[in-house]
């Protein structure tokens, strides 16, 4: 048996227990707000990636059509509209040809020089029509 102490042991003071619940609720609310903000950021990133993917598809469609026109010996129509299928479903390509009236440094007209304008249109977010355009010159003989 231990000898009795001359002074009683100091008592520990207990912290009020009501603040623990408040701290847990506050921490949970901060966590929830953070998760919601992160979810919105992810949604915005996915939407931006989708828009970028659509623009890349449109650019590729325009490049393909430009290569077809340059490789073909025939002169393209004055104006032509085509709705693409397959990988480019949803994209409409509008072609416009304009004969250029250009002269060289000796003031001699350059014949058979054409400006080709290709416009790709597709439905974008919120019902807005998106478009990309490319123009290039083409030298072709008559026929």
Secondary structure as GFF3:
##gff-version 3
##sequence-region A 1 143
A	DSSP	alpha_helix	18	71	.	.	.	ID=ss1
A	DSSP	beta_strand	79	83	.	.	.	ID=ss2
A	DSSP	three_ten_helix	86	88	.	.	.	ID=ss3
A	DSSP	beta_strand	92	99	.	.	.	ID=ss4
A	DSSP	beta_strand	102	103	.	.	.	ID=ss5
A	DSSP	beta_strand	109	110	.	.	.	ID=ss6
A	DSSP	beta_strand	113	123	.	.	.	ID=ss7
A	DSSP	three_ten_helix	125	127	.	.	.	ID=ss8
A	DSSP	beta_strand	129	139	.	.	.	ID=ss9
###
